[in-house]
Amino acid sequence: MPTTRATTEDRSAVRTLLRLWPYVRPVRARLFTAAFVAVVASCTGLVIPLVLKWMVDGPVADRDPGGVWLGALYLFLLGVAEALLFGLRRWLVARPLSRVEARMRAGLYGRLQRLPVSFHDRWASGQLLSRGTTDLMLLRQFLAFPLTFLLVNGVTILVGVVIMLAQDWVLGLVILGPTIPVMWTCAVFERRYATVARAAQDQVGDLTTVVEESVLGIRVVKGFGRHRSQTHAFRELALTLRGTELRKARLLAVIWGVIVTLPELAIGAALVLGVVRVSDGGLSAGTLVAFLSTALALRWPVDSIGFLLAMSQEAATATERYFEAMDEAPEEDSATAGHGEGPAARRGEDSITRHGEVSAARRERGGPRAHSAAGLRFENVRFRYPDADPASPPLLTRIDLHIRPGESMALVGATGSGKTTLTALVPRLHEITSGRITLDGVDITEMPREELRARVAVAFEEPTLFSASVGENVLMGAGPDAGEPELERALDVAQAAGFVHALPQGAGTRVGEQGLSLSGGQRQRLALARAVVGRPDFLVLDDPLSALDVHTEAAVESALRQVLADTTALIVAHRPSTVLLADRVALLSGGRIAAVGTHHELLRTNAEYAHLMSGESGHSRDGEESR
């Protein structure tokens, strides 16, 4: 769980909710119209007590049946008008608020795609999921109801109090007696409820994470018979959430008890005093009926204060949680990248295009310098994870490595030496701490990420497939114009055409979530096909053959050699068979490149490398040397 959970003591709910204004602005006309309609509807209801006063003091007192029927007609028309106006308000807000919710959800998803890998490493997926679903639902409900009715009820109470004071100021003061204790209770409630609401929403995110992990890891749970322990963990979190929700309920019960009881006592006192004054002749019966009817009409606006405040606090917390993700700094290119200005843009224009065509500017350079800068080069690269202790040594330090154009370089090292991290620096999944990495002489930090990732294709050790067709998964690594020929070529290279065409709908077959309907080797081959389908200039493969059997591995290696002949590649390798795909080998040890050479040279001259390779099998090295 990230450490960005905000404390609620110092935050203002109003200031937090005002951050929603950019999303609400496009539909503000309909929302303001809806609020105006609701105010008119609510004030229409306050006219009913005045009609009752006229009926009691007029037709009823004068025993005029015609006047009574006329008054009844007025009351019926006022009730119909009030109902129609509230229906119109609902119609006005439904469509625009669903658009606001959809826009915010799309904005959150887009931002998550642009946030760096380090952000996703810190945040639990369930927390992000709850922000994009439950929290946005709360915000839509707030904009549809509490936001409007906090205004409507406030205006209604103000108008109702003015009407009551105008009818009889003494009874009006009696009704206003509970105002101060009610306001104090609301202030205390708001502060306490904000803390509990935040805790509940965070716990919903934690619960979502547990469910998601259990579903994705169901094979592990069942394989190790851990369903009881997982159920226990879920139950504990569910009970914690239940306790928090009960705290919310207790707070609501307290404020509702105060808000309902005190005004009811005031109305009772006003009724007793009014009856006494009517019997003394100091007040007309119609005025008392109108006064009490107005007071009773204000019961709903007053009683609703508690849950409107509660919903507003939950919406403020949801807004806070939403913007915790939205406020994270996304991956950004250099200040001038993509704008055609400054040296960075000029250097970006000078780079090789996606399909390997050399620009005219680079061809004019020629000479030894251009040749020495070509390919993939690491220059004094250091890397430390952003959340690591600044006093700790960097994971990678003084990495100097040059992979020449068209050359394949195998990267070998012990477990935990930083091989995967080093490969992740090339497509800028992580940002280097210092030094620089260049592609054909161009610093990758001065290239737009879109261009960089179009030129560098990656196949990860843990292949990830999406709930889409096989063809759609593979063609994610190609341009928008790629089609069947590119797909078939990539499947052939990865030796995946056989099992893909055997699927029920061939390449159109949808794979399950995370590709779990396929074997590990099948998923890895599809990931490899995705990496090579776009014919990238640079290829980064993180142990791409680890899940393959011996025969399939040999077939993939044979086809992969043809691809590597036309590209510049960095390959993380653990087995001699994978190492032999490369022209040269780099040994990563102690955070540095300890040695570079061919497989056979390092076997003879570097004891650490020979030890790593001997881990495959006692006779493997001799067999590989003879090939």
C-alpha positions as CSV (number, residue, x, y, z in Angstrom):
1,M,0.0,0.0,0.0
2,P,1.4,3.4,-0.9
3,T,2.2,6.0,1.7
4,T,0.0,8.6,0.1
5,R,-3.0,8.1,2.2
6,A,-3.9,11.6,3.2
7,T,-4.8,12.7,6.7
8,T,-8.2,14.3,7.0
9,E,-7.5,16.7,9.9
10,D,-6.1,19.5,7.8
11,R,-8.0,19.1,4.6
12,S,-11.0,21.1,3.7
13,A,-13.9,19.1,2.1
14,V,-15.0,22.2,0.1
15,R,-11.5,22.8,-1.2
16,T,-11.1,19.2,-2.1
17,L,-14.4,19.0,-3.9
18,L,-13.6,22.1,-5.9
19,R,-11.0,20.1,-7.7
20,L,-13.9,18.5,-9.6
21,W,-14.8,21.8,-11.3
22,P,-12.8,21.2,-14.5
23,Y,-14.8,18.0,-15.0
24,V,-18.1,19.6,-14.2
25,R,-17.5,22.8,-16.2
26,P,-18.6,21.3,-19.6
27,V,-22.0,20.4,-18.1
28,R,-22.4,23.3,-15.7
29,A,-25.4,24.8,-17.6
30,R,-27.5,21.7,-17.1
31,L,-26.4,21.4,-13.5
32,F,-27.2,25.0,-12.6
33,T,-30.5,24.7,-14.4
34,A,-31.3,21.5,-12.5
35,A,-30.4,23.2,-9.2
36,F,-32.6,26.2,-10.1
37,V,-35.5,23.9,-10.9
38,A,-35.0,22.0,-7.7
39,V,-35.1,25.3,-5.7
40,V,-38.3,26.3,-7.4
41,A,-39.8,22.9,-6.7
42,S,-38.9,23.1,-3.1
43,C,-40.2,26.6,-2.7
44,T,-43.4,25.6,-4.4
45,G,-43.9,23.2,-1.5
46,L,-43.6,26.1,0.9
47,V,-46.6,27.8,-0.8
48,I,-48.9,24.9,0.3
49,P,-48.9,26.1,4.0
50,L,-50.0,29.6,2.8
51,V,-52.9,28.1,0.9
52,L,-53.8,26.2,4.0
53,K,-53.8,29.4,6.0
54,W,-56.1,31.0,3.4
55,M,-58.5,28.0,3.5
56,V,-58.7,27.8,7.3
57,D,-59.2,31.5,7.9
58,G,-61.4,31.9,4.8
59,P,-63.6,29.2,3.4
60,V,-63.4,26.9,6.4
61,A,-64.2,29.6,8.9
62,D,-66.9,31.0,6.6
63,R,-68.3,27.5,5.9
64,D,-67.9,28.0,2.1
65,P,-67.7,24.6,0.4
66,G,-66.9,26.2,-3.0
67,G,-63.8,27.9,-1.5
68,V,-62.7,24.6,0.1
69,W,-62.9,22.8,-3.2
70,L,-61.0,25.7,-4.9
71,G,-58.3,25.4,-2.2
72,A,-58.1,21.7,-2.7
73,L,-57.6,22.3,-6.4
74,Y,-54.8,24.7,-5.6
75,L,-53.1,22.2,-3.3
76,F,-53.4,19.5,-6.0
77,L,-51.9,21.7,-8.7
78,L,-49.0,22.7,-6.4
79,G,-48.3,19.0,-5.6
80,V,-48.3,18.1,-9.3
81,A,-46.0,21.0,-10.1
82,E,-43.6,20.1,-7.4
83,A,-43.4,16.5,-8.6
84,L,-42.9,17.5,-12.2
85,L,-40.2,19.9,-11.3
86,F,-38.3,17.3,-9.3
87,G,-38.7,14.9,-12.2
88,L,-37.3,17.5,-14.6
89,R,-34.3,18.0,-12.3
90,R,-33.5,14.3,-12.3
91,W,-33.7,14.2,-16.1
92,L,-31.4,17.2,-16.4
93,V,-28.6,15.7,-14.3
94,A,-28.7,12.0,-15.4
95,R,-27.1,12.2,-18.8
96,P,-24.4,14.9,-18.1
97,L,-23.3,13.3,-14.9
98,S,-22.8,9.9,-16.5
99,R,-20.6,11.7,-19.0
100,V,-18.6,13.3,-16.2
101,E,-18.1,9.9,-14.6
102,A,-17.0,8.3,-17.9
103,R,-14.6,11.2,-18.6
104,M,-13.0,10.9,-15.1
105,R,-12.7,7.1,-15.4
106,A,-11.1,7.5,-18.9
107,G,-8.8,10.2,-17.5
108,L,-7.7,7.9,-14.6
109,Y,-7.1,5.0,-16.9
110,G,-5.1,7.2,-19.3
111,R,-3.0,8.6,-16.5
112,L,-2.3,5.1,-15.2
113,Q,-0.9,4.1,-18.6
114,R,1.5,7.1,-18.5
115,L,2.7,6.6,-14.9
116,P,6.1,5.1,-14.5
117,V,6.7,1.4,-13.6
118,S,7.9,2.5,-10.1
119,F,4.4,3.9,-9.4
120,H,2.8,0.6,-10.2
121,D,5.4,-1.2,-8.2
122,R,4.3,0.8,-5.1
123,W,0.6,0.7,-5.5
124,A,-1.7,-2.3,-5.0
125,S,-3.8,-3.0,-8.0
126,G,-7.0,-3.3,-5.9
127,Q,-6.5,0.3,-4.6
128,L,-6.3,1.6,-8.2
129,L,-9.3,-0.5,-9.1
130,S,-11.4,0.8,-6.3
131,R,-10.5,4.4,-7.3
132,G,-11.7,3.8,-10.8
133,T,-15.0,2.1,-9.8
134,T,-16.3,2.7,-6.2
135,D,-14.9,6.1,-5.7
136,L,-16.1,7.4,-9.1
137,M,-19.6,6.0,-8.3
138,L,-19.6,8.0,-5.1
139,L,-18.6,11.1,-6.9
140,R,-21.4,10.7,-9.5
141,Q,-23.9,10.2,-6.7
142,F,-22.6,13.3,-4.9
143,L,-22.9,15.4,-8.0
144,A,-26.4,14.1,-8.7
145,F,-27.9,14.5,-5.3
146,P,-26.0,15.9,-2.3
147,L,-24.4,18.7,-4.2
148,T,-27.7,20.0,-5.5
149,F,-29.7,19.4,-2.3
150,L,-27.2,21.0,0.0
151,L,-28.0,24.2,-2.0
152,V,-31.7,23.4,-2.4
153,N,-32.2,22.5,1.3
154,G,-30.3,25.5,2.4
155,V,-32.4,27.9,0.3
156,T,-35.6,26.0,1.4
157,I,-34.7,26.4,5.1
158,L,-33.9,30.0,4.7
159,V,-37.1,30.8,2.8
160,G,-39.1,28.7,5.3
161,V,-37.7,30.5,8.3
162,V,-38.4,33.9,6.7
163,I,-42.0,32.8,6.1
164,M,-42.4,31.5,9.7
165,L,-40.9,34.7,11.2
166,A,-43.3,36.8,9.0
167,Q,-46.3,34.8,10.3
168,D,-45.3,35.1,13.9
169,W,-41.8,36.1,15.1
170,V,-42.3,34.6,18.6
171,L,-43.0,31.1,17.4
172,G,-40.3,31.6,14.8
173,L,-37.7,32.2,17.6
174,V,-38.9,29.1,19.4
175,I,-38.3,27.1,16.2
176,L,-34.8,28.6,15.8
177,G,-33.8,27.6,19.3
178,P,-32.0,24.4,18.4
179,T,-29.9,26.1,15.6
180,I,-26.7,26.5,17.6
181,P,-26.5,23.0,19.1
182,V,-27.4,21.5,15.7
183,M,-24.6,23.5,13.9
184,W,-22.1,22.4,16.5
185,T,-23.1,18.8,16.2
186,C,-22.7,19.0,12.4
187,A,-19.2,20.5,12.7
188,V,-18.1,17.7,15.1
189,F,-19.7,15.1,12.9
190,E,-18.1,16.3,9.7
191,R,-14.6,16.2,11.2
192,R,-15.0,12.7,12.7
193,Y,-16.9,11.2,9.8
194,A,-14.2,12.3,7.3
195,T,-11.6,10.1,9.1
196,V,-13.8,7.1,9.2
197,A,-14.9,7.5,5.6
198,R,-11.3,7.6,4.4
199,A,-10.5,4.5,6.4
200,A,-13.5,2.6,5.0
201,Q,-12.6,3.5,1.4
202,D,-9.0,2.4,1.9
203,Q,-10.1,-0.8,3.4
204,V,-12.4,-1.5,0.4
205,G,-9.3,-1.1,-1.8
206,D,-7.3,-3.6,0.4
207,L,-10.2,-6.0,0.2
208,T,-10.4,-5.6,-3.6
209,T,-6.6,-6.4,-3.8
210,V,-7.1,-9.6,-1.8
211,V,-9.9,-10.8,-4.1
212,E,-8.0,-9.9,-7.2
213,E,-4.8,-11.7,-6.1
214,S,-6.8,-14.8,-5.0
215,V,-8.5,-15.0,-8.3
216,L,-5.3,-14.5,-10.4
217,G,-3.4,-16.9,-8.1
218,I,-6.1,-19.5,-7.8
219,R,-3.8,-22.2,-9.1
220,V,-1.3,-21.5,-6.4
221,V,-4.0,-21.3,-3.7
222,K,-5.4,-24.7,-4.8
223,G,-2.1,-26.3,-5.5
224,F,-0.8,-25.6,-2.0
225,G,-4.2,-26.1,-0.3
226,R,-4.2,-22.6,1.1
227,H,-7.9,-21.8,0.5
228,R,-8.5,-21.8,4.3
229,S,-5.8,-19.3,5.0
230,Q,-6.9,-17.1,2.1
231,T,-10.5,-17.3,3.3
232,H,-9.3,-16.4,6.9
233,A,-7.3,-13.4,5.6
234,F,-10.3,-12.2,3.6
235,R,-12.6,-12.6,6.5
236,E,-10.3,-10.6,8.8
237,L,-10.2,-7.7,6.3
238,A,-14.0,-8.0,5.8
239,L,-14.6,-7.8,9.6
240,T,-12.3,-4.8,9.8
241,L,-14.3,-3.1,7.1
242,R,-17.5,-4.1,8.9
243,G,-16.2,-2.5,12.1
244,T,-15.4,0.7,10.2
245,E,-18.8,0.8,8.5
246,L,-20.4,0.3,12.0
247,R,-18.5,3.3,13.2
248,K,-19.9,5.3,10.3
249,A,-23.4,4.1,11.2
250,R,-22.9,5.1,14.9
251,L,-21.8,8.6,13.9
252,L,-24.8,8.9,11.6
253,A,-27.1,7.7,14.3
254,V,-25.8,10.3,16.7
255,I,-26.2,13.2,14.3
256,W,-29.6,12.1,13.2
257,G,-30.7,11.7,16.8
258,V,-29.7,15.3,17.5
259,I,-31.0,16.8,14.2
260,V,-34.3,15.0,14.5
261,T,-35.0,15.3,18.2
262,L,-34.1,19.0,18.8
263,P,-36.3,20.4,15.9
264,E,-39.1,18.0,16.9
265,L,-39.0,19.4,20.5
266,A,-39.0,22.9,19.1
267,I,-42.0,22.2,16.9
268,G,-43.8,20.7,20.0
269,A,-43.0,23.8,22.0
270,A,-44.3,26.0,19.2
271,L,-47.5,23.9,19.0
272,V,-48.2,24.3,22.7
273,L,-47.5,28.0,22.7
274,G,-49.5,28.5,19.5
275,V,-52.5,26.7,20.8
276,V,-52.4,28.9,24.0
277,R,-52.2,32.0,21.9
278,V,-55.1,30.9,19.6
279,S,-57.3,30.2,22.7
280,D,-56.4,33.7,24.0
281,G,-57.3,35.3,20.6
282,G,-53.7,36.5,20.0
283,L,-53.2,34.3,17.0
284,S,-55.6,33.1,14.2
285,A,-56.1,29.3,13.7
286,G,-55.1,29.7,10.1
287,T,-51.8,31.3,11.0
288,L,-51.0,28.5,13.5
289,V,-51.8,25.8,10.8
290,A,-49.7,27.6,8.2
291,F,-46.8,28.1,10.7
292,L,-46.9,24.4,11.8
293,S,-47.2,23.2,8.2
294,T,-44.2,25.3,7.2
295,A,-42.2,23.9,10.1
296,L,-43.2,20.3,9.1
297,A,-42.3,21.0,5.5
298,L,-38.8,22.0,6.7
299,R,-38.4,18.6,8.6
300,W,-37.0,16.9,5.5
301,P,-34.5,19.6,4.6
302,V,-33.3,19.6,8.2
303,D,-33.4,15.9,8.8
304,S,-31.4,15.3,5.5
305,I,-28.5,17.4,6.7
306,G,-26.9,14.4,8.4
307,F,-26.7,12.0,5.4
308,L,-26.0,14.9,3.0
309,L,-23.0,15.8,5.0
310,A,-22.0,12.1,5.2
311,M,-22.3,11.7,1.5
312,S,-20.3,14.9,0.9
313,Q,-17.5,13.7,3.2
314,E,-17.4,10.4,1.3
315,A,-17.3,12.3,-1.9
316,A,-14.5,14.5,-0.6
317,T,-12.5,11.4,0.4
318,A,-13.2,9.8,-3.0
319,T,-12.0,13.0,-4.7
320,E,-8.9,12.9,-2.5
321,R,-8.2,9.3,-3.4
322,Y,-8.8,9.9,-7.1
323,F,-6.4,12.8,-7.3
324,E,-3.8,10.9,-5.3
325,A,-3.3,8.9,-8.5
326,M,-3.9,11.7,-10.9
327,D,-1.4,14.0,-9.2
328,E,1.4,11.4,-9.6
329,A,4.0,12.7,-12.1
330,P,3.6,10.8,-15.4
331,E,6.4,9.8,-17.7
332,E,7.5,12.9,-19.6
333,D,9.8,13.4,-22.5
334,S,12.4,16.2,-22.6
335,A,11.0,19.7,-22.5
336,T,11.3,20.2,-26.2
337,A,10.7,16.7,-27.5
338,G,8.1,16.5,-30.1
339,H,7.8,20.3,-30.5
340,G,10.4,20.8,-33.2
341,E,12.4,23.2,-31.1
342,G,15.8,23.1,-29.4
343,P,18.7,20.7,-29.6
344,A,16.8,17.7,-28.2
345,A,14.1,17.9,-30.9
346,R,16.8,18.3,-33.6
347,R,18.7,15.3,-32.2
348,G,15.4,13.3,-32.1
349,E,14.8,14.1,-35.8
350,D,18.4,12.9,-36.5
351,S,17.7,9.4,-35.2
352,I,17.0,6.3,-37.2
353,T,13.3,5.8,-37.9
354,R,11.1,3.0,-36.8
355,H,11.8,0.8,-39.8
356,G,15.5,1.3,-39.7
357,E,15.8,3.9,-42.5
358,V,18.7,6.2,-41.8
359,S,17.9,9.9,-42.0
360,A,19.7,12.1,-44.5
361,A,21.3,14.1,-41.8
362,R,22.9,11.0,-40.3
363,R,24.1,9.7,-43.7
364,E,25.8,13.1,-44.2
365,R,27.8,12.6,-41.0
366,G,29.5,9.4,-42.0
367,G,33.1,8.8,-40.8
368,P,34.5,7.0,-37.8
369,R,32.7,9.0,-35.2
370,A,29.2,8.1,-36.6
371,H,30.2,4.5,-36.7
372,S,31.6,4.4,-33.2
373,A,28.4,6.0,-31.9
374,A,26.1,3.6,-33.7
375,G,24.2,0.8,-31.9
376,L,23.2,0.6,-28.3
377,R,25.7,2.2,-25.8
378,F,25.7,2.4,-22.0
379,E,28.0,5.2,-20.8
380,N,28.8,5.3,-17.1
381,V,25.3,4.3,-16.2
382,R,24.3,4.2,-12.5
383,F,20.8,3.2,-11.2
384,R,19.2,3.2,-7.8
385,Y,15.5,2.6,-7.3
386,P,13.7,5.8,-6.4
387,D,12.4,4.5,-3.1
388,A,15.7,3.0,-2.1
389,D,17.7,4.4,0.9
390,P,19.8,7.2,-0.5
391,A,22.7,5.9,1.6
392,S,22.5,2.4,0.1
393,P,24.8,1.6,-2.8
394,P,23.2,1.7,-6.3
395,L,22.1,-1.5,-7.9
396,L,24.0,-0.7,-11.0
397,T,27.2,1.4,-11.1
398,R,29.5,2.5,-13.9
399,I,27.9,0.4,-16.6
400,D,29.9,0.8,-19.8
401,L,28.8,-1.4,-22.6
402,H,28.6,-1.0,-26.4
403,I,26.5,-3.3,-28.6
404,R,27.4,-2.6,-32.2
405,P,24.8,-2.3,-35.0
406,G,23.5,-5.8,-36.0
407,E,25.2,-7.4,-33.0
408,S,23.6,-9.6,-30.4
409,M,24.9,-9.3,-26.8
410,A,24.0,-11.8,-24.1
411,L,23.8,-10.5,-20.6
412,V,24.8,-13.0,-17.9
413,G,24.9,-12.7,-14.2
414,A,23.9,-14.3,-10.9
415,T,20.4,-14.1,-9.6
416,G,19.7,-10.6,-8.3
417,S,22.6,-9.0,-10.1
418,G,20.4,-6.5,-11.9
419,K,20.1,-8.0,-15.4
420,T,16.4,-7.4,-15.7
421,T,16.7,-3.9,-14.3
422,L,19.5,-3.1,-16.8
423,T,17.3,-4.2,-19.7
424,A,14.4,-2.2,-18.4
425,L,16.5,1.0,-18.7
426,V,16.6,0.8,-22.4
427,P,12.9,1.4,-23.1
428,R,12.9,3.8,-20.1
429,L,10.7,1.6,-17.9
430,H,13.0,3.0,-15.2
431,E,15.0,6.2,-15.4
432,I,18.8,6.0,-14.9
433,T,20.2,7.8,-11.9
434,S,23.2,9.1,-13.8
435,G,25.2,8.5,-17.0
436,R,23.4,8.0,-20.3
437,I,22.2,5.4,-22.8
438,T,22.3,6.1,-26.5
439,L,20.7,4.6,-29.6
440,D,22.9,5.4,-32.6
441,G,24.4,8.3,-30.8
442,V,21.1,9.8,-29.6
443,D,20.5,10.0,-25.8
444,I,17.3,8.1,-25.1
445,T,16.2,10.8,-22.7
446,E,16.1,13.2,-25.6
447,M,13.9,11.0,-27.7
448,P,10.1,11.0,-27.4
449,R,9.1,7.9,-25.6
450,E,6.7,6.9,-28.4
451,E,9.6,6.9,-30.8
452,L,12.0,5.1,-28.4
453,R,9.5,2.3,-27.7
454,A,8.7,2.0,-31.4
455,R,12.4,1.3,-32.1
456,V,13.0,-0.9,-29.0
457,A,10.9,-4.1,-28.6
458,V,10.9,-6.0,-25.3
459,A,10.0,-9.6,-24.4
460,F,9.9,-10.0,-20.6
461,E,10.7,-13.2,-18.7
462,E,7.2,-13.3,-17.3
463,P,5.0,-13.0,-20.4
464,T,1.8,-11.0,-19.9
465,L,-1.1,-11.7,-22.2
466,F,-4.4,-9.7,-22.3
467,S,-8.0,-10.9,-22.5
468,A,-8.0,-10.6,-26.2
469,S,-7.4,-12.8,-29.3
470,V,-4.0,-14.3,-29.9
471,G,-3.6,-12.2,-33.0
472,E,-4.4,-9.0,-31.1
473,N,-1.9,-9.9,-28.4
474,V,0.9,-10.5,-30.9
475,L,0.1,-7.4,-33.1
476,M,0.4,-5.1,-30.0
477,G,4.1,-5.1,-30.9
478,A,3.5,-3.8,-34.4
479,G,2.3,-0.7,-36.1
480,P,-1.3,0.0,-36.9
481,D,-0.8,-1.2,-40.5
482,A,0.4,-4.6,-39.6
483,G,-1.8,-7.5,-40.6
484,E,-1.9,-11.2,-41.4
485,P,1.5,-11.5,-43.1
486,E,3.4,-9.9,-40.2
487,L,1.4,-12.0,-37.7
488,E,2.3,-15.3,-39.5
489,R,5.9,-14.4,-39.8
490,A,6.2,-13.6,-36.1
491,L,4.4,-16.8,-35.1
492,D,6.8,-18.8,-37.3
493,V,9.8,-17.1,-35.7
494,A,8.5,-18.0,-32.2
495,Q,7.5,-21.5,-33.3
496,A,4.0,-20.7,-32.2
497,A,2.1,-21.2,-35.5
498,G,1.5,-24.8,-34.8
499,F,-0.4,-24.5,-31.6
500,V,-2.1,-21.2,-32.6
501,H,-3.6,-22.7,-35.7
502,A,-4.8,-25.7,-33.6
503,L,-6.8,-23.4,-31.4
504,P,-10.6,-23.4,-32.0
505,Q,-10.6,-20.1,-33.9
506,G,-6.9,-20.0,-34.7
507,A,-5.3,-16.6,-34.2
508,G,-8.8,-15.2,-33.5
509,T,-9.1,-17.4,-30.3
510,R,-9.4,-15.3,-27.2
511,V,-7.1,-16.2,-24.4
512,G,-8.2,-16.1,-20.8
513,E,-7.2,-13.5,-18.3
514,Q,-3.4,-13.3,-18.1
515,G,-3.3,-16.0,-20.8
516,L,-3.8,-18.7,-18.1
517,S,-5.6,-20.9,-20.6
518,L,-2.3,-21.4,-22.3
519,S,0.8,-23.2,-21.0
520,G,3.9,-21.2,-19.8
521,G,5.8,-22.1,-22.9
522,Q,3.0,-21.1,-25.2
523,R,2.6,-17.7,-23.4
524,Q,6.4,-17.2,-23.7
525,R,6.4,-17.9,-27.4
526,L,3.5,-15.5,-28.0
527,A,5.4,-12.8,-26.0
528,L,8.4,-13.5,-28.2
529,A,6.3,-13.2,-31.4
530,R,5.0,-9.9,-30.1
531,A,8.5,-8.6,-29.7
532,V,9.6,-9.5,-33.2
533,V,6.5,-8.8,-35.2
534,G,7.3,-5.1,-35.7
535,R,10.8,-5.8,-37.0
536,P,12.3,-3.4,-34.4
537,D,15.7,-1.7,-34.7
538,F,16.6,-2.9,-31.2
539,L,15.5,-6.0,-29.4
540,V,15.6,-6.6,-25.7
541,L,14.9,-10.2,-24.6
542,D,14.7,-11.1,-20.9
543,D,15.5,-14.8,-20.9
544,P,12.9,-15.4,-23.7
545,L,13.3,-19.2,-23.8
546,S,13.2,-20.2,-20.1
547,A,9.8,-22.0,-20.3
548,L,10.5,-23.9,-23.5
549,D,11.3,-27.6,-23.7
550,V,14.6,-28.7,-25.4
551,H,13.1,-29.5,-28.8
552,T,11.0,-26.3,-29.0
553,E,13.9,-24.2,-27.7
554,A,16.2,-25.5,-30.5
555,A,13.5,-24.7,-33.2
556,V,12.9,-21.2,-31.8
557,E,16.7,-20.6,-31.6
558,S,17.1,-21.5,-35.2
559,A,14.3,-19.1,-36.4
560,L,15.5,-16.4,-33.9
561,R,19.0,-16.4,-35.4
562,Q,17.5,-15.1,-38.6
563,V,15.8,-12.2,-36.8
564,L,18.9,-11.4,-34.8
565,A,20.9,-11.1,-37.9
566,D,19.0,-8.0,-38.9
567,T,18.7,-6.2,-35.5
568,T,20.7,-5.1,-32.5
569,A,19.8,-7.2,-29.5
570,L,20.5,-7.4,-25.8
571,I,19.5,-10.9,-24.4
572,V,19.4,-11.8,-20.8
573,A,20.5,-15.4,-20.7
574,H,20.9,-18.1,-18.0
575,R,21.6,-21.2,-20.2
576,P,24.5,-21.8,-22.6
577,S,22.0,-22.6,-25.4
578,T,20.6,-19.1,-25.1
579,V,24.1,-17.5,-24.8
580,L,25.1,-19.1,-28.1
581,L,22.5,-17.1,-29.8
582,A,24.6,-14.0,-29.2
583,D,27.8,-12.7,-30.9
584,R,29.3,-11.6,-27.6
585,V,28.6,-12.0,-23.9
586,A,28.7,-9.4,-21.1
587,L,29.0,-10.6,-17.5
588,L,27.2,-8.4,-14.9
589,S,28.7,-8.7,-11.4
590,G,28.7,-6.4,-8.4
591,G,26.6,-3.9,-10.3
592,R,29.2,-3.6,-13.1
593,I,30.1,-5.1,-16.4
594,A,32.9,-7.4,-15.2
595,A,33.9,-8.9,-18.5
596,V,32.9,-8.9,-22.2
597,G,33.8,-11.4,-24.8
598,T,32.6,-14.4,-26.7
599,H,31.1,-17.4,-24.9
600,H,34.3,-19.5,-25.4
601,E,36.7,-16.7,-24.4
602,L,34.9,-16.1,-21.1
603,L,34.7,-19.8,-20.4
604,R,38.5,-20.0,-20.6
605,T,39.4,-16.6,-18.9
606,N,36.7,-15.9,-16.4
607,A,36.1,-18.2,-13.5
608,E,32.8,-16.6,-12.4
609,Y,31.3,-16.9,-15.9
610,A,32.5,-20.5,-16.1
611,H,30.8,-21.2,-12.8
612,L,27.5,-19.7,-13.9
613,M,27.5,-21.7,-17.1
614,S,28.5,-24.9,-15.3
615,G,25.3,-24.7,-13.3
616,E,23.3,-25.9,-16.4
617,S,24.9,-29.4,-16.3
618,G,28.3,-31.0,-15.8
619,H,28.6,-31.9,-19.5
620,S,26.7,-29.1,-21.1
621,R,29.8,-26.8,-21.5
622,D,31.7,-29.4,-23.4
623,G,28.8,-30.1,-25.6
624,E,28.3,-26.4,-26.3
625,E,32.0,-25.8,-27.1
626,S,31.9,-28.5,-29.7
627,R,29.1,-26.8,-31.6
